[in-house]
Amino acid sequence: NLSPHGVRFFGVALAPWGPDRPAAYKFLINVHDVTTYALLALVTGHIAMALKHAFIERDGIFARIAP
């Protein structure tokens, strides 16, 4: 945790344990933002392709993966 504010973990306030490095904090926030959008794109694409198999192609793949 490079934030000067600390973290709340299940309601318990934890003090910051890393050094105060604003440049590293800004870099890691940017990495967090980029990976968040990448994961969102992957999940959205996965759902879209599953629905494509179910409603457009109707090739039986969705029936194999659906519970």
Predicted model as a PDB file, atoms N, CA, C, CB and O in Angstrom, pLDDT in the B-factor column:
MODEL        1                                                                  
ATOM      1  N   ASN A   1       0.849  -1.174   0.000  1.00 70.00           N  
ATOM      2  CA  ASN A   1       0.000   0.000   0.000  1.00 70.00           C  
ATOM      3  C   ASN A   1       0.886   1.225   0.000  1.00 70.00           C  
ATOM      4  CB  ASN A   1      -0.961   0.004   1.213  1.00 70.00           C  
ATOM      5  O   ASN A   1       1.538   1.530   0.999  1.00 70.00           O  
ATOM      6  N   LEU A   2       0.911   1.926  -1.115  1.00 76.00           N  
ATOM      7  CA  LEU A   2       1.720   3.140  -1.209  1.00 76.00           C  
ATOM      8  C   LEU A   2       0.884   4.394  -1.034  1.00 76.00           C  
ATOM      9  CB  LEU A   2       2.439   3.187  -2.538  1.00 76.00           C  
ATOM     10  O   LEU A   2       1.378   5.500  -1.252  1.00 76.00           O  
ATOM     11  N   SER A   3      -0.357   4.242  -0.650  1.00 75.00           N  
ATOM     12  CA  SER A   3      -1.224   5.386  -0.406  1.00 75.00           C  
ATOM     13  C   SER A   3      -0.967   5.920   0.995  1.00 75.00           C  
ATOM     14  CB  SER A   3      -2.715   5.003  -0.585  1.00 75.00           C  
ATOM     15  O   SER A   3      -0.723   5.142   1.917  1.00 75.00           O  
ATOM     16  N   PRO A   4      -1.017   7.226   1.166  1.00 77.00           N  
ATOM     17  CA  PRO A   4      -0.830   7.775   2.511  1.00 77.00           C  
ATOM     18  C   PRO A   4      -2.066   7.612   3.396  1.00 77.00           C  
ATOM     19  CB  PRO A   4      -0.466   9.240   2.417  1.00 77.00           C  
ATOM     20  O   PRO A   4      -2.043   8.012   4.560  1.00 77.00           O  
ATOM     21  N   HIS A   5      -3.143   7.033   2.864  1.00 80.00           N  
ATOM     22  CA  HIS A   5      -4.400   6.961   3.603  1.00 80.00           C  
ATOM     23  C   HIS A   5      -4.642   5.626   4.298  1.00 80.00           C  
ATOM     24  CB  HIS A   5      -5.529   7.238   2.680  1.00 80.00           C  
ATOM     25  O   HIS A   5      -5.531   5.543   5.144  1.00 80.00           O  
ATOM     26  N   GLY A   6      -3.902   4.601   3.980  1.00 83.00           N  
ATOM     27  CA  GLY A   6      -4.145   3.301   4.580  1.00 83.00           C  
ATOM     28  C   GLY A   6      -5.268   2.561   3.868  1.00 83.00           C  
ATOM     29  O   GLY A   6      -5.767   3.014   2.838  1.00 83.00           O  
ATOM     30  N   VAL A   7      -5.663   1.418   4.424  1.00 86.00           N  
ATOM     31  CA  VAL A   7      -6.655   0.549   3.808  1.00 86.00           C  
ATOM     32  C   VAL A   7      -7.648   0.106   4.871  1.00 86.00           C  
ATOM     33  CB  VAL A   7      -5.983  -0.676   3.130  1.00 86.00           C  
ATOM     34  O   VAL A   7      -7.294  -0.040   6.040  1.00 86.00           O  
ATOM     35  N   ARG A   8      -8.912  -0.109   4.451  1.00 88.00           N  
ATOM     36  CA  ARG A   8      -9.903  -0.727   5.332  1.00 88.00           C  
ATOM     37  C   ARG A   8     -10.078  -2.160   4.870  1.00 88.00           C  
ATOM     38  CB  ARG A   8     -11.273   0.053   5.318  1.00 88.00           C  
ATOM     39  O   ARG A   8     -10.401  -2.404   3.708  1.00 88.00           O  
ATOM     40  N   PHE A   9      -9.866  -3.115   5.774  1.00 89.00           N  
ATOM     41  CA  PHE A   9      -9.949  -4.535   5.485  1.00 89.00           C  
ATOM     42  C   PHE A   9     -11.001  -5.138   6.385  1.00 89.00           C  
ATOM     43  CB  PHE A   9      -8.581  -5.236   5.676  1.00 89.00           C  
ATOM     44  O   PHE A   9     -10.773  -5.314   7.582  1.00 89.00           O  
ATOM     45  N   PHE A  10     -12.173  -5.463   5.810  1.00 95.00           N  
ATOM     46  CA  PHE A  10     -13.309  -5.973   6.557  1.00 95.00           C  
ATOM     47  C   PHE A  10     -13.658  -5.069   7.736  1.00 95.00           C  
ATOM     48  CB  PHE A  10     -13.023  -7.381   7.045  1.00 95.00           C  
ATOM     49  O   PHE A  10     -13.941  -5.540   8.838  1.00 95.00           O  
ATOM     50  N   GLY A  11     -13.630  -3.760   7.481  1.00 92.00           N  
ATOM     51  CA  GLY A  11     -13.997  -2.782   8.497  1.00 92.00           C  
ATOM     52  C   GLY A  11     -12.886  -2.386   9.446  1.00 92.00           C  
ATOM     53  O   GLY A  11     -13.068  -1.484  10.264  1.00 92.00           O  
ATOM     54  N   VAL A  12     -11.743  -3.036   9.356  1.00 93.00           N  
ATOM     55  CA  VAL A  12     -10.616  -2.717  10.229  1.00 93.00           C  
ATOM     56  C   VAL A  12      -9.671  -1.785   9.478  1.00 93.00           C  
ATOM     57  CB  VAL A  12      -9.874  -4.014  10.695  1.00 93.00           C  
ATOM     58  O   VAL A  12      -9.207  -2.109   8.384  1.00 93.00           O  
ATOM     59  N   ALA A  13      -9.391  -0.632  10.069  1.00 89.00           N  
ATOM     60  CA  ALA A  13      -8.496   0.334   9.441  1.00 89.00           C  
ATOM     61  C   ALA A  13      -7.051  -0.107   9.634  1.00 89.00           C  
ATOM     62  CB  ALA A  13      -8.717   1.751  10.024  1.00 89.00           C  
ATOM     63  O   ALA A  13      -6.591  -0.282  10.762  1.00 89.00           O  
ATOM     64  N   LEU A  14      -6.339  -0.285   8.523  1.00 89.00           N  
ATOM     65  CA  LEU A  14      -4.925  -0.647   8.570  1.00 89.00           C  
ATOM     66  C   LEU A  14      -4.093   0.561   8.163  1.00 89.00           C  
ATOM     67  CB  LEU A  14      -4.625  -1.863   7.646  1.00 89.00           C  
ATOM     68  O   LEU A  14      -4.420   1.261   7.205  1.00 89.00           O  
ATOM     69  N   ALA A  15      -3.043   0.789   8.880  1.00 86.00           N  
ATOM     70  CA  ALA A  15      -2.162   1.909   8.571  1.00 86.00           C  
ATOM     71  C   ALA A  15      -1.382   1.608   7.291  1.00 86.00           C  
ATOM     72  CB  ALA A  15      -1.193   2.191   9.749  1.00 86.00           C  
ATOM     73  O   ALA A  15      -1.173   0.443   6.954  1.00 86.00           O  
ATOM     74  N   PRO A  16      -0.950   2.654   6.574  1.00 85.00           N  
ATOM     75  CA  PRO A  16      -0.129   2.399   5.392  1.00 85.00           C  
ATOM     76  C   PRO A  16       1.172   1.716   5.790  1.00 85.00           C  
ATOM     77  CB  PRO A  16       0.162   3.710   4.640  1.00 85.00           C  
ATOM     78  O   PRO A  16       1.817   2.114   6.760  1.00 85.00           O  
ATOM     79  N   TRP A  17       1.556   0.692   5.044  1.00 81.00           N  
ATOM     80  CA  TRP A  17       2.764  -0.046   5.402  1.00 81.00           C  
ATOM     81  C   TRP A  17       3.892   0.193   4.422  1.00 81.00           C  
ATOM     82  CB  TRP A  17       2.469  -1.518   5.482  1.00 81.00           C  
ATOM     83  O   TRP A  17       5.016  -0.248   4.660  1.00 81.00           O  
ATOM     84  N   GLY A  18       3.621   0.875   3.332  1.00 81.00           N  
ATOM     85  CA  GLY A  18       4.660   1.167   2.346  1.00 81.00           C  
ATOM     86  C   GLY A  18       5.161   2.588   2.504  1.00 81.00           C  
ATOM     87  O   GLY A  18       4.544   3.410   3.182  1.00 81.00           O  
ATOM     88  N   PRO A  19       6.279   2.863   1.874  1.00 84.00           N  
ATOM     89  CA  PRO A  19       6.805   4.227   1.934  1.00 84.00           C  
ATOM     90  C   PRO A  19       5.928   5.170   1.104  1.00 84.00           C  
ATOM     91  CB  PRO A  19       8.270   4.268   1.430  1.00 84.00           C  
ATOM     92  O   PRO A  19       5.221   4.732   0.197  1.00 84.00           O  
ATOM     93  N   ASP A  20       5.980   6.441   1.417  1.00 83.00           N  
ATOM     94  CA  ASP A  20       5.205   7.441   0.694  1.00 83.00           C  
ATOM     95  C   ASP A  20       5.953   7.814  -0.584  1.00 83.00           C  
ATOM     96  CB  ASP A  20       4.949   8.701   1.580  1.00 83.00           C  
ATOM     97  O   ASP A  20       6.849   8.658  -0.571  1.00 83.00           O  
ATOM     98  N   ARG A  21       5.569   7.165  -1.696  1.00 85.00           N  
ATOM     99  CA  ARG A  21       6.189   7.423  -2.996  1.00 85.00           C  
ATOM    100  C   ARG A  21       5.086   7.783  -3.988  1.00 85.00           C  
ATOM    101  CB  ARG A  21       7.013   6.181  -3.493  1.00 85.00           C  
ATOM    102  O   ARG A  21       4.473   6.893  -4.577  1.00 85.00           O  
ATOM    103  N   PRO A  22       4.830   9.068  -4.178  1.00 87.00           N  
ATOM    104  CA  PRO A  22       3.727   9.479  -5.053  1.00 87.00           C  
ATOM    105  C   PRO A  22       3.871   8.983  -6.492  1.00 87.00           C  
ATOM    106  CB  PRO A  22       3.622  10.979  -5.057  1.00 87.00           C  
ATOM    107  O   PRO A  22       2.866   8.641  -7.115  1.00 87.00           O  
ATOM    108  N   ALA A  23       5.074   8.933  -7.031  1.00 91.00           N  
ATOM    109  CA  ALA A  23       5.260   8.474  -8.413  1.00 91.00           C  
ATOM    110  C   ALA A  23       4.896   6.989  -8.545  1.00 91.00           C  
ATOM    111  CB  ALA A  23       6.723   8.709  -8.868  1.00 91.00           C  
ATOM    112  O   ALA A  23       4.223   6.597  -9.498  1.00 91.00           O  
ATOM    113  N   ALA A  24       5.336   6.179  -7.600  1.00 89.00           N  
ATOM    114  CA  ALA A  24       5.014   4.745  -7.631  1.00 89.00           C  
ATOM    115  C   ALA A  24       3.514   4.541  -7.424  1.00 89.00           C  
ATOM    116  CB  ALA A  24       5.819   3.976  -6.546  1.00 89.00           C  
ATOM    117  O   ALA A  24       2.907   3.687  -8.071  1.00 89.00           O  
ATOM    118  N   TYR A  25       2.923   5.315  -6.531  1.00 87.00           N  
ATOM    119  CA  TYR A  25       1.485   5.223  -6.279  1.00 87.00           C  
ATOM    120  C   TYR A  25       0.698   5.554  -7.547  1.00 87.00           C  
ATOM    121  CB  TYR A  25       1.074   6.170  -5.129  1.00 87.00           C  
ATOM    122  O   TYR A  25      -0.241   4.839  -7.897  1.00 87.00           O  
ATOM    123  N   LYS A  26       1.074   6.631  -8.235  1.00 91.00           N  
ATOM    124  CA  LYS A  26       0.391   7.021  -9.469  1.00 91.00           C  
ATOM    125  C   LYS A  26       0.548   5.937 -10.540  1.00 91.00           C  
ATOM    126  CB  LYS A  26       0.941   8.369  -9.986  1.00 91.00           C  
ATOM    127  O   LYS A  26      -0.413   5.617 -11.240  1.00 91.00           O  
ATOM    128  N   PHE A  27       1.750   5.372 -10.670  1.00 94.00           N  
ATOM    129  CA  PHE A  27       1.988   4.315 -11.651  1.00 94.00           C  
ATOM    130  C   PHE A  27       1.118   3.090 -11.357  1.00 94.00           C  
ATOM    131  CB  PHE A  27       3.476   3.919 -11.661  1.00 94.00           C  
ATOM    132  O   PHE A  27       0.507   2.534 -12.269  1.00 94.00           O  
ATOM    133  N   LEU A  28       1.058   2.674 -10.105  1.00 91.00           N  
ATOM    134  CA  LEU A  28       0.282   1.492  -9.750  1.00 91.00           C  
ATOM    135  C   LEU A  28      -1.217   1.731  -9.888  1.00 91.00           C  
ATOM    136  CB  LEU A  28       0.607   1.063  -8.333  1.00 91.00           C  
ATOM    137  O   LEU A  28      -1.955   0.803 -10.217  1.00 91.00           O  
ATOM    138  N   ILE A  29      -1.677   2.938  -9.647  1.00 92.00           N  
ATOM    139  CA  ILE A  29      -3.086   3.261  -9.878  1.00 92.00           C  
ATOM    140  C   ILE A  29      -3.402   3.148 -11.364  1.00 92.00           C  
ATOM    141  CB  ILE A  29      -3.421   4.685  -9.357  1.00 92.00           C  
ATOM    142  O   ILE A  29      -4.464   2.648 -11.736  1.00 92.00           O  
ATOM    143  N   ASN A  30      -2.483   3.610 -12.221  1.00 96.00           N  
ATOM    144  CA  ASN A  30      -2.687   3.498 -13.666  1.00 96.00           C  
ATOM    145  C   ASN A  30      -2.695   2.038 -14.113  1.00 96.00           C  
ATOM    146  CB  ASN A  30      -1.599   4.270 -14.419  1.00 96.00           C  
ATOM    147  O   ASN A  30      -3.512   1.652 -14.948  1.00 96.00           O  
ATOM    148  N   VAL A  31      -1.794   1.223 -13.566  1.00 97.00           N  
ATOM    149  CA  VAL A  31      -1.780  -0.206 -13.885  1.00 97.00           C  
ATOM    150  C   VAL A  31      -3.097  -0.849 -13.448  1.00 97.00           C  
ATOM    151  CB  VAL A  31      -0.576  -0.912 -13.200  1.00 97.00           C  
ATOM    152  O   VAL A  31      -3.664  -1.667 -14.173  1.00 97.00           O  
ATOM    153  N   HIS A  32      -3.572  -0.483 -12.281  1.00 96.00           N  
ATOM    154  CA  HIS A  32      -4.840  -1.007 -11.770  1.00 96.00           C  
ATOM    155  C   HIS A  32      -5.986  -0.636 -12.710  1.00 96.00           C  
ATOM    156  CB  HIS A  32      -5.118  -0.469 -10.346  1.00 96.00           C  
ATOM    157  O   HIS A  32      -6.828  -1.478 -13.022  1.00 96.00           O  
ATOM    158  N   ASP A  33      -6.024   0.606 -13.159  1.00 98.00           N  
ATOM    159  CA  ASP A  33      -7.096   1.051 -14.058  1.00 98.00           C  
ATOM    160  C   ASP A  33      -7.054   0.301 -15.388  1.00 98.00           C  
ATOM    161  CB  ASP A  33      -6.988   2.563 -14.309  1.00 98.00           C  
ATOM    162  O   ASP A  33      -8.092  -0.138 -15.883  1.00 98.00           O  
ATOM    163  N   VAL A  34      -5.870   0.151 -15.965  1.00 98.00           N  
ATOM    164  CA  VAL A  34      -5.743  -0.530 -17.264  1.00 98.00           C  
ATOM    165  C   VAL A  34      -6.149  -1.995 -17.140  1.00 98.00           C  
ATOM    166  CB  VAL A  34      -4.294  -0.422 -17.800  1.00 98.00           C  
ATOM    167  O   VAL A  34      -6.882  -2.506 -17.987  1.00 98.00           O  
ATOM    168  N   THR A  35      -5.686  -2.670 -16.105  1.00 98.00           N  
ATOM    169  CA  THR A  35      -6.036  -4.080 -15.963  1.00 98.00           C  
ATOM    170  C   THR A  35      -7.515  -4.263 -15.634  1.00 98.00           C  
ATOM    171  CB  THR A  35      -5.181  -4.727 -14.881  1.00 98.00           C  
ATOM    172  O   THR A  35      -8.102  -5.285 -15.988  1.00 98.00           O  
ATOM    173  N   THR A  36      -8.121  -3.291 -14.966  1.00 98.00           N  
ATOM    174  CA  THR A  36      -9.562  -3.350 -14.709  1.00 98.00           C  
ATOM    175  C   THR A  36     -10.338  -3.342 -16.013  1.00 98.00           C  
ATOM    176  CB  THR A  36     -10.004  -2.177 -13.826  1.00 98.00           C  
ATOM    177  O   THR A  36     -11.236  -4.160 -16.208  1.00 98.00           O  
ATOM    178  N   TYR A  37      -9.995  -2.418 -16.910  1.00 98.00           N  
ATOM    179  CA  TYR A  37     -10.692  -2.341 -18.193  1.00 98.00           C  
ATOM    180  C   TYR A  37     -10.393  -3.550 -19.075  1.00 98.00           C  
ATOM    181  CB  TYR A  37     -10.305  -1.062 -18.922  1.00 98.00           C  
ATOM    182  O   TYR A  37     -11.261  -3.999 -19.823  1.00 98.00           O  
ATOM    183  N   ALA A  38      -9.176  -4.079 -18.994  1.00 98.00           N  
ATOM    184  CA  ALA A  38      -8.843  -5.277 -19.774  1.00 98.00           C  
ATOM    185  C   ALA A  38      -9.667  -6.471 -19.301  1.00 98.00           C  
ATOM    186  CB  ALA A  38      -7.335  -5.594 -19.666  1.00 98.00           C  
ATOM    187  O   ALA A  38     -10.186  -7.226 -20.122  1.00 98.00           O  
ATOM    188  N   LEU A  39      -9.792  -6.649 -17.992  1.00 98.00           N  
ATOM    189  CA  LEU A  39     -10.601  -7.741 -17.459  1.00 98.00           C  
ATOM    190  C   LEU A  39     -12.070  -7.559 -17.827  1.00 98.00           C  
ATOM    191  CB  LEU A  39     -10.443  -7.830 -15.936  1.00 98.00           C  
ATOM    192  O   LEU A  39     -12.744  -8.528 -18.176  1.00 98.00           O  
ATOM    193  N   LEU A  40     -12.568  -6.335 -17.752  1.00 98.00           N  
ATOM    194  CA  LEU A  40     -13.947  -6.061 -18.145  1.00 98.00           C  
ATOM    195  C   LEU A  40     -14.175  -6.405 -19.614  1.00 98.00           C  
ATOM    196  CB  LEU A  40     -14.294  -4.591 -17.886  1.00 98.00           C  
ATOM    197  O   LEU A  40     -15.208  -6.975 -19.964  1.00 98.00           O  
ATOM    198  N   ALA A  41     -13.211  -6.062 -20.482  1.00 98.00           N  
ATOM    199  CA  ALA A  41     -13.328  -6.381 -21.902  1.00 98.00           C  
ATOM    200  C   ALA A  41     -13.318  -7.891 -22.132  1.00 98.00           C  
ATOM    201  CB  ALA A  41     -12.191  -5.722 -22.689  1.00 98.00           C  
ATOM    202  O   ALA A  41     -14.081  -8.392 -22.959  1.00 98.00           O  
ATOM    203  N   LEU A  42     -12.474  -8.616 -21.419  1.00 98.00           N  
ATOM    204  CA  LEU A  42     -12.415 -10.068 -21.570  1.00 98.00           C  
ATOM    205  C   LEU A  42     -13.710 -10.742 -21.119  1.00 98.00           C  
ATOM    206  CB  LEU A  42     -11.240 -10.626 -20.780  1.00 98.00           C  
ATOM    207  O   LEU A  42     -14.208 -11.641 -21.796  1.00 98.00           O  
ATOM    208  N   VAL A  43     -14.250 -10.318 -19.997  1.00 98.00           N  
ATOM    209  CA  VAL A  43     -15.492 -10.907 -19.495  1.00 98.00           C  
ATOM    210  C   VAL A  43     -16.647 -10.588 -20.446  1.00 98.00           C  
ATOM    211  CB  VAL A  43     -15.806 -10.387 -18.068  1.00 98.00           C  
ATOM    212  O   VAL A  43     -17.457 -11.460 -20.759  1.00 98.00           O  
ATOM    213  N   THR A  44     -16.718  -9.333 -20.904  1.00 98.00           N  
ATOM    214  CA  THR A  44     -17.774  -8.938 -21.837  1.00 98.00           C  
ATOM    215  C   THR A  44     -17.668  -9.719 -23.137  1.00 98.00           C  
ATOM    216  CB  THR A  44     -17.708  -7.433 -22.122  1.00 98.00           C  
ATOM    217  O   THR A  44     -18.680 -10.183 -23.663  1.00 98.00           O  
ATOM    218  N   GLY A  45     -16.453  -9.872 -23.662  1.00 98.00           N  
ATOM    219  CA  GLY A  45     -16.254 -10.643 -24.891  1.00 98.00           C  
ATOM    220  C   GLY A  45     -16.627 -12.105 -24.712  1.00 98.00           C  
ATOM    221  O   GLY A  45     -17.209 -12.714 -25.611  1.00 98.00           O  
ATOM    222  N   HIS A  46     -16.300 -12.666 -23.571  1.00 96.00           N  
ATOM    223  CA  HIS A  46     -16.620 -14.058 -23.289  1.00 96.00           C  
ATOM    224  C   HIS A  46     -18.139 -14.271 -23.263  1.00 96.00           C  
ATOM    225  CB  HIS A  46     -15.994 -14.490 -21.950  1.00 96.00           C  
ATOM    226  O   HIS A  46     -18.648 -15.234 -23.835  1.00 96.00           O  
ATOM    227  N   ILE A  47     -18.840 -13.376 -22.605  1.00 95.00           N  
ATOM    228  CA  ILE A  47     -20.299 -13.474 -22.548  1.00 95.00           C  
ATOM    229  C   ILE A  47     -20.899 -13.291 -23.938  1.00 95.00           C  
ATOM    230  CB  ILE A  47     -20.876 -12.428 -21.574  1.00 95.00           C  
ATOM    231  O   ILE A  47     -21.824 -14.006 -24.324  1.00 95.00           O  
ATOM    232  N   ALA A  48     -20.365 -12.326 -24.686  1.00 96.00           N  
ATOM    233  CA  ALA A  48     -20.877 -12.076 -26.041  1.00 96.00           C  
ATOM    234  C   ALA A  48     -20.689 -13.294 -26.937  1.00 96.00           C  
ATOM    235  CB  ALA A  48     -20.178 -10.859 -26.661  1.00 96.00           C  
ATOM    236  O   ALA A  48     -21.591 -13.647 -27.698  1.00 96.00           O  
ATOM    237  N   MET A  49     -19.541 -13.933 -26.857  1.00 94.00           N  
ATOM    238  CA  MET A  49     -19.307 -15.114 -27.695  1.00 94.00           C  
ATOM    239  C   MET A  49     -20.181 -16.293 -27.258  1.00 94.00           C  
ATOM    240  CB  MET A  49     -17.824 -15.514 -27.645  1.00 94.00           C  
ATOM    241  O   MET A  49     -20.621 -17.075 -28.101  1.00 94.00           O  
ATOM    242  N   ALA A  50     -20.435 -16.430 -25.968  1.00 92.00           N  
ATOM    243  CA  ALA A  50     -21.330 -17.493 -25.506  1.00 92.00           C  
ATOM    244  C   ALA A  50     -22.742 -17.265 -26.034  1.00 92.00           C  
ATOM    245  CB  ALA A  50     -21.340 -17.564 -23.962  1.00 92.00           C  
ATOM    246  O   ALA A  50     -23.407 -18.203 -26.474  1.00 92.00           O  
ATOM    247  N   LEU A  51     -23.194 -16.020 -25.988  1.00 92.00           N  
ATOM    248  CA  LEU A  51     -24.523 -15.712 -26.521  1.00 92.00           C  
ATOM    249  C   LEU A  51     -24.568 -15.884 -28.033  1.00 92.00           C  
ATOM    250  CB  LEU A  51     -24.928 -14.287 -26.149  1.00 92.00           C  
ATOM    251  O   LEU A  51     -25.601 -16.273 -28.577  1.00 92.00           O  
ATOM    252  N   LYS A  52     -23.475 -15.606 -28.713  1.00 93.00           N  
ATOM    253  CA  LYS A  52     -23.415 -15.818 -30.166  1.00 93.00           C  
ATOM    254  C   LYS A  52     -23.586 -17.300 -30.487  1.00 93.00           C  
ATOM    255  CB  LYS A  52     -22.073 -15.293 -30.744  1.00 93.00           C  
ATOM    256  O   LYS A  52     -24.307 -17.663 -31.416  1.00 93.00           O  
ATOM    257  N   HIS A  53     -22.921 -18.147 -29.713  1.00 91.00           N  
ATOM    258  CA  HIS A  53     -23.072 -19.589 -29.930  1.00 91.00           C  
ATOM    259  C   HIS A  53     -24.498 -20.040 -29.615  1.00 91.00           C  
ATOM    260  CB  HIS A  53     -22.067 -20.372 -29.064  1.00 91.00           C  
ATOM    261  O   HIS A  53     -25.018 -20.953 -30.258  1.00 91.00           O  
ATOM    262  N   ALA A  54     -25.128 -19.405 -28.633  1.00 91.00           N  
ATOM    263  CA  ALA A  54     -26.470 -19.829 -28.236  1.00 91.00           C  
ATOM    264  C   ALA A  54     -27.540 -19.382 -29.217  1.00 91.00           C  
ATOM    265  CB  ALA A  54     -26.794 -19.297 -26.864  1.00 91.00           C  
ATOM    266  O   ALA A  54     -28.440 -20.157 -29.541  1.00 91.00           O  
ATOM    267  N   PHE A  55     -27.461 -18.139 -29.700  1.00 94.00           N  
ATOM    268  CA  PHE A  55     -28.579 -17.578 -30.458  1.00 94.00           C  
ATOM    269  C   PHE A  55     -28.318 -17.395 -31.947  1.00 94.00           C  
ATOM    270  CB  PHE A  55     -28.950 -16.273 -29.879  1.00 94.00           C  
ATOM    271  O   PHE A  55     -29.269 -17.367 -32.728  1.00 94.00           O  
ATOM    272  N   ILE A  56     -27.070 -17.270 -32.364  1.00 95.00           N  
ATOM    273  CA  ILE A  56     -26.790 -17.029 -33.781  1.00 95.00           C  
ATOM    274  C   ILE A  56     -26.332 -18.308 -34.473  1.00 95.00           C  
ATOM    275  CB  ILE A  56     -25.726 -15.935 -33.938  1.00 95.00           C  
ATOM    276  O   ILE A  56     -26.927 -18.733 -35.464  1.00 95.00           O  
ATOM    277  N   GLU A  57     -25.284 -18.910 -33.952  1.00 93.00           N  
ATOM    278  CA  GLU A  57     -24.748 -20.107 -34.612  1.00 93.00           C  
ATOM    279  C   GLU A  57     -25.540 -21.374 -34.285  1.00 93.00           C  
ATOM    280  CB  GLU A  57     -23.300 -20.304 -34.216  1.00 93.00           C  
ATOM    281  O   GLU A  57     -25.673 -22.258 -35.131  1.00 93.00           O  
ATOM    282  N   ARG A  58     -26.057 -21.464 -33.080  1.00 91.00           N  
ATOM    283  CA  ARG A  58     -26.829 -22.631 -32.635  1.00 91.00           C  
ATOM    284  C   ARG A  58     -26.122 -23.941 -32.991  1.00 91.00           C  
ATOM    285  CB  ARG A  58     -28.230 -22.610 -33.259  1.00 91.00           C  
ATOM    286  O   ARG A  58     -26.697 -24.855 -33.582  1.00 91.00           O  
ATOM    287  N   ASP A  59     -24.840 -23.983 -32.599  1.00 92.00           N  
ATOM    288  CA  ASP A  59     -24.014 -25.148 -32.962  1.00 92.00           C  
ATOM    289  C   ASP A  59     -23.859 -26.163 -31.839  1.00 92.00           C  
ATOM    290  CB  ASP A  59     -22.652 -24.687 -33.391  1.00 92.00           C  
ATOM    291  O   ASP A  59     -23.080 -27.107 -31.966  1.00 92.00           O  
ATOM    292  N   GLY A  60     -24.585 -25.986 -30.747  1.00 88.00           N  
ATOM    293  CA  GLY A  60     -24.555 -26.953 -29.660  1.00 88.00           C  
ATOM    294  C   GLY A  60     -23.473 -26.697 -28.632  1.00 88.00           C  
ATOM    295  O   GLY A  60     -23.432 -27.377 -27.607  1.00 88.00           O  
ATOM    296  N   ILE A  61     -22.596 -25.735 -28.875  1.00 89.00           N  
ATOM    297  CA  ILE A  61     -21.527 -25.453 -27.910  1.00 89.00           C  
ATOM    298  C   ILE A  61     -22.096 -24.863 -26.633  1.00 89.00           C  
ATOM    299  CB  ILE A  61     -20.489 -24.497 -28.512  1.00 89.00           C  
ATOM    300  O   ILE A  61     -21.662 -25.219 -25.538  1.00 89.00           O  
ATOM    301  N   PHE A  62     -23.062 -23.968 -26.763  1.00 85.00           N  
ATOM    302  CA  PHE A  62     -23.650 -23.376 -25.569  1.00 85.00           C  
ATOM    303  C   PHE A  62     -24.340 -24.418 -24.710  1.00 85.00           C  
ATOM    304  CB  PHE A  62     -24.631 -22.291 -25.950  1.00 85.00           C  
ATOM    305  O   PHE A  62     -24.298 -24.329 -23.483  1.00 85.00           O  
ATOM    306  N   ALA A  63     -24.967 -25.391 -25.321  1.00 87.00           N  
ATOM    307  CA  ALA A  63     -25.619 -26.469 -24.561  1.00 87.00           C  
ATOM    308  C   ALA A  63     -24.587 -27.275 -23.776  1.00 87.00           C  
ATOM    309  CB  ALA A  63     -26.409 -27.400 -25.509  1.00 87.00           C  
ATOM    310  O   ALA A  63     -24.893 -27.777 -22.694  1.00 87.00           O  
ATOM    311  N   ARG A  64     -23.384 -27.403 -24.298  1.00 88.00           N  
ATOM    312  CA  ARG A  64     -22.337 -28.144 -23.585  1.00 88.00           C  
ATOM    313  C   ARG A  64     -21.801 -27.371 -22.398  1.00 88.00           C  
ATOM    314  CB  ARG A  64     -21.197 -28.481 -24.524  1.00 88.00           C  
ATOM    315  O   ARG A  64     -21.392 -27.976 -21.407  1.00 88.00           O  
ATOM    316  N   ILE A  65     -21.791 -26.016 -22.472  1.00 81.00           N  
ATOM    317  CA  ILE A  65     -21.183 -25.242 -21.391  1.00 81.00           C  
ATOM    318  C   ILE A  65     -22.210 -24.723 -20.389  1.00 81.00           C  
ATOM    319  CB  ILE A  65     -20.406 -24.080 -21.966  1.00 81.00           C  
ATOM    320  O   ILE A  65     -21.846 -24.334 -19.279  1.00 81.00           O  
ATOM    321  N   ALA A  66     -23.480 -24.712 -20.763  1.00 77.00           N  
ATOM    322  CA  ALA A  66     -24.515 -24.211 -19.854  1.00 77.00           C  
ATOM    323  C   ALA A  66     -24.756 -25.236 -18.746  1.00 77.00           C  
ATOM    324  CB  ALA A  66     -25.839 -23.912 -20.627  1.00 77.00           C  
ATOM    325  O   ALA A  66     -24.693 -26.442 -18.988  1.00 77.00           O  
ATOM    326  N   PRO A  67     -25.032 -24.758 -17.533  1.00 77.00           N  
ATOM    327  CA  PRO A  67     -25.286 -25.712 -16.449  1.00 77.00           C  
ATOM    328  C   PRO A  67     -26.588 -26.453 -16.630  1.00 77.00           C  
ATOM    329  CB  PRO A  67     -25.296 -25.004 -15.122  1.00 77.00           C  
ATOM    330  O   PRO A  67     -26.942 -27.290 -15.800  1.00 77.00           O  
TER     331      PRO A  67                                                      
ENDMDL                                                                          
END                                                                             
